[in-house]
Amino acid sequence: MRLENKIAIVTGAASGLGKAMAELFVAEGAKVVYSDIYDAPVDLTIDAEKAIYVKCDVAKREEVATLIQKAIEKFGALDIMINNAGVGTTGSILDVKDDVWEKTIGVNLSGTFYGSQLAAQVMKEKGIKGSIVNLSSILGTVGLPGTVAYCASKGGVVQLTHAAALDLASYGIRVNAIAPGFILTNMTKGMLNNDSFNKLVTGNTPLGYVGEANDIAYAALYLASDEAKYVTGTILHVDGGWTAR
Ligand SMILES: NC(=O)c1ccc[n+]([C@@H]2O[C@H](COP(=O)([O-])OP(=O)(O)OC[C@H]3O[C@@H](n4cnc5c(N)ncnc54)[C@H](O)[C@@H]3O)[C@@H](O)[C@H]2O)c1
């Protein structure tokens, strides 16, 4: 198994990409802390031998600190931190409201910052050559009209990943990001169920179709595992070719 003896936290694990990653990690031998903003998510079936659920709002530093502390208390270490929790928001530069901007940056960028910093501090202190994986997006590299706060937050995740990888390389801690294209999840189903938007997406995706959650989970599995021991500071685009154009 590819994650034998590894301990992982996955934020935003109650649905979509986070849930797929957490389930794949358990199947590959990891002990996993599923985390999300809900008290008790309805859809999760967790094997208590291999996983626990911890509520955490990633936009709050103290909650992320408690999440990491609970992972250490339960499993004794932290090898893998997946900063996946995120919100999708709309609004153009002409009309996006401050509250939407602040929420988007707070969850997507500050949440990734808290998770990366607090995980890295624990890994350094314990001498763990850990792996931090952040969720950016194709919209961290290219724009999409009407999504200015989301694009800014995901562009921030790209540069946070580059800079943190350099800060942490001497400790053997790796930091990478995944930049998914359009994947069918709760975040995107409203947009993708709209015929004209769906056509826009498939028309701009060289492979010609929308991705599935496991396409991202397998990328996370690689970056989290020792197979990627020489990979740090990388933004892995899993986007059907969207950003190759
Ligand atoms: N689905 C896509 O097409 C796509 C593309 C590019 C990037 N992404 C990114 O992938 C990540 C996962 O998205 P998804 O598509 O699975 O969406 P999703 O909505 O299915 O899952 C996101 C999860 O994050 C949780 N969450 C939201 N705010 C939170 C907070 N403050 N604290 C803790 N948890 C919180 C939600 O409750 C939800 O369970 C996000 O960062 C998203 O921006 C998704």
The ligand as an SDF file (V2000), in Angstrom:
LIG
                    3D

 44 48  0  0  0  0  0  0  0  0999 V2000
  -14.5230   20.9530   -8.3550 N   0  0  0  0  0  0  0  0  0  0  0  0
  -13.7310   21.6550   -9.1390 C   0  0  0  0  0  0  0  0  0  0  0  0
  -13.9710   21.7700  -10.3490 O   0  0  0  0  0  0  0  0  0  0  0  0
  -12.5200   22.3330   -8.5850 C   0  0  0  0  0  0  0  0  0  0  0  0
  -11.6120   22.8920   -9.5070 C   0  0  0  0  0  0  0  0  0  0  0  0
  -10.4780   23.5310   -9.0310 C   0  0  0  0  0  0  0  0  0  0  0  0
  -10.2320   23.5910   -7.6730 C   0  0  0  0  0  0  0  0  0  0  0  0
  -11.1340   23.0630   -6.7990 N   0  0  0  0  0  0  0  0  0  0  0  0
  -10.8260   23.1720   -5.3720 C   0  0  0  0  0  0  0  0  0  0  0  0
  -10.8650   21.9020   -4.7690 O   0  0  0  0  0  0  0  0  0  0  0  0
  -11.2410   22.0280   -3.4050 C   0  0  0  0  0  0  0  0  0  0  0  0
  -12.4010   21.0920   -3.0980 C   0  0  0  0  0  0  0  0  0  0  0  0
  -13.5340   21.5260   -3.8360 O   0  0  0  0  0  0  0  0  0  0  0  0
  -14.7510   20.5710   -4.2420 P   0  0  0  0  0  0  0  0  0  0  0  0
  -14.9770   20.7250   -5.6780 O   0  0  0  0  0  0  0  0  0  0  0  0
  -14.5650   19.2100   -3.6730 O   0  0  0  0  0  0  0  0  0  0  0  0
  -15.9510   21.3340   -3.5230 O   0  0  0  0  0  0  0  0  0  0  0  0
  -17.0230   20.8330   -2.4380 P   0  0  0  0  0  0  0  0  0  0  0  0
  -17.9000   22.0080   -2.2330 O   0  0  0  0  0  0  0  0  0  0  0  0
  -17.6080   19.5360   -2.8300 O   0  0  0  0  0  0  0  0  0  0  0  0
  -16.1160   20.5790   -1.1500 O   0  0  0  0  0  0  0  0  0  0  0  0
  -15.5330   21.6180   -0.4320 C   0  0  0  0  0  0  0  0  0  0  0  0
  -15.6090   21.2530    1.0380 C   0  0  0  0  0  0  0  0  0  0  0  0
  -14.9760   22.3060    1.7760 O   0  0  0  0  0  0  0  0  0  0  0  0
  -15.7730   22.5360    2.9180 C   0  0  0  0  0  0  0  0  0  0  0  0
  -15.5550   23.8920    3.4370 N   0  0  0  0  0  0  0  0  0  0  0  0
  -15.9950   25.0630    2.9330 C   0  0  0  0  0  0  0  0  0  0  0  0
  -15.6210   26.0800    3.7260 N   0  0  0  0  0  0  0  0  0  0  0  0
  -14.9280   25.5380    4.7530 C   0  0  0  0  0  0  0  0  0  0  0  0
  -14.2890   26.0730    5.8960 C   0  0  0  0  0  0  0  0  0  0  0  0
  -14.2970   27.3980    6.1500 N   0  0  0  0  0  0  0  0  0  0  0  0
  -13.6560   25.2210    6.7240 N   0  0  0  0  0  0  0  0  0  0  0  0
  -13.6520   23.8880    6.4900 C   0  0  0  0  0  0  0  0  0  0  0  0
  -14.2630   23.3240    5.4410 N   0  0  0  0  0  0  0  0  0  0  0  0
  -14.8840   24.1440    4.5750 C   0  0  0  0  0  0  0  0  0  0  0  0
  -17.1960   22.3210    2.4670 C   0  0  0  0  0  0  0  0  0  0  0  0
  -18.0610   22.0870    3.5670 O   0  0  0  0  0  0  0  0  0  0  0  0
  -17.0600   21.1410    1.5300 C   0  0  0  0  0  0  0  0  0  0  0  0
  -17.2540   19.9030    2.1930 O   0  0  0  0  0  0  0  0  0  0  0  0
  -11.5610   23.5070   -3.1830 C   0  0  0  0  0  0  0  0  0  0  0  0
  -10.4320   24.1550   -2.6340 O   0  0  0  0  0  0  0  0  0  0  0  0
  -11.8180   24.0000   -4.6000 C   0  0  0  0  0  0  0  0  0  0  0  0
  -11.6080   25.3870   -4.7250 O   0  0  0  0  0  0  0  0  0  0  0  0
  -12.2720   22.4250   -7.2160 C   0  0  0  0  0  0  0  0  0  0  0  0
  1  2  1  0
  2  3  2  0
  2  4  1  0
  4  5  1  0
  4 44  2  0
  5  6  2  0
  6  7  1  0
  7  8  2  0
  8  9  1  0
  8 44  1  0
  9 10  1  0
  9 42  1  0
 10 11  1  0
 11 12  1  0
 11 40  1  0
 12 13  1  0
 13 14  1  0
 14 15  2  0
 14 16  1  0
 14 17  1  0
 17 18  1  0
 18 19  2  0
 18 20  1  0
 18 21  1  0
 21 22  1  0
 22 23  1  0
 23 24  1  0
 23 38  1  0
 24 25  1  0
 25 26  1  0
 25 36  1  0
 26 27  1  0
 26 35  1  0
 27 28  2  0
 28 29  1  0
 29 30  1  0
 29 35  2  0
 30 31  1  0
 30 32  2  0
 32 33  1  0
 33 34  2  0
 34 35  1  0
 36 37  1  0
 36 38  1  0
 38 39  1  0
 40 41  1  0
 40 42  1  0
 42 43  1  0
M  CHG  2   8   1  16  -1
M  END
$$$$
